[in-house]
Amino acid sequence: MANKYEAAVVLSVAKSEEETLALKEKFNELIAKNGTVENVDDWGKRRLAYLINDEAEGYYVFYTFESEPSFPAEFERIAKITEGVLRVMVIKK
C-alpha cells in the first residue's frame, strides 16, 4: 500500500550550481527507484530564518512522491548524511 509524501530539502548555497543540480537529481533518482515522483518544486535560493552551519541562505527543493511507508525514513537517513544538505523533512500528505 503506497502513501503520498512531501519532502522538503534545504541544500547549501556554498556548493556550485553543478553540485546543487547533481544533488537534486540524486534525490529525484532515489525517489523514482523506490516510488513514484509526482512533482519537483524548485524554490531556489531563499534566506533562512536562522543560521544553519554558519549559512544564512539555503536552496529549497520540494519533492511530492508516492511510496511504501518504509521509504521516507530511509530517504531522510540518506539525505542527512549527504554532504551539502542543510535540512530535510518528510511528511505524509
Backbone hydrogen bonds, N-H to C=O, Kabsch-Sander energy under -0.5 kcal/mol:
donor,donor_aa,acceptor,acceptor_aa,energy
3,N,67,S,-2.9
5,Y,65,F,-3.3
6,E,91,I,-2.5
7,A,63,Y,-3.0
8,A,89,M,-3.2
9,V,7,A,-0.5
9,V,61,V,-2.8
10,V,87,R,-2.9
11,L,9,V,-0.6
11,L,59,Y,-3.0
12,S,84,G,-3.1
13,V,57,E,-0.6
15,K,12,S,-0.6
20,T,16,S,-2.3
21,L,17,E,-2.6
22,A,18,E,-2.2
23,L,19,E,-2.1
24,K,20,T,-2.4
25,E,21,L,-2.4
26,K,22,A,-2.3
27,F,23,L,-2.3
28,N,24,K,-2.0
29,E,25,E,-2.7
30,L,26,K,-2.2
31,I,27,F,-2.3
32,A,28,N,-2.4
33,K,29,E,-2.1
34,N,30,L,-1.1
34,N,31,I,-0.5
35,G,31,I,-1.2
36,T,66,E,-2.9
38,E,36,T,-0.6
38,E,64,T,-2.8
39,N,64,T,-1.9
41,D,62,F,-3.4
42,D,40,V,-0.7
43,W,41,D,-0.8
43,W,60,Y,-1.5
44,G,60,Y,-1.4
46,R,58,G,-3.0
48,L,56,A,-3.1
52,I,55,E,-1.8
55,E,52,I,-1.3
58,G,46,R,-2.7
59,Y,11,L,-2.7
60,Y,44,G,-2.7
60,Y,58,G,-0.7
61,V,9,V,-2.3
62,F,41,D,-2.8
63,Y,7,A,-2.7
64,T,39,N,-3.0
65,F,5,Y,-2.5
65,F,63,Y,-0.5
66,E,36,T,-2.4
67,S,3,N,-2.2
68,E,34,N,-0.7
71,F,68,E,-1.4
74,E,70,S,-0.9
75,F,71,F,-2.6
76,E,72,P,-2.4
77,R,73,A,-2.2
78,I,74,E,-2.5
79,A,75,F,-2.6
80,K,76,E,-2.6
81,I,77,R,-1.2
82,T,79,A,-1.0
85,V,82,T,-1.5
86,L,10,V,-2.9
86,L,84,G,-0.6
87,R,10,V,-1.4
89,M,8,A,-2.0
91,I,6,E,-2.8
93,K,4,K,-2.3
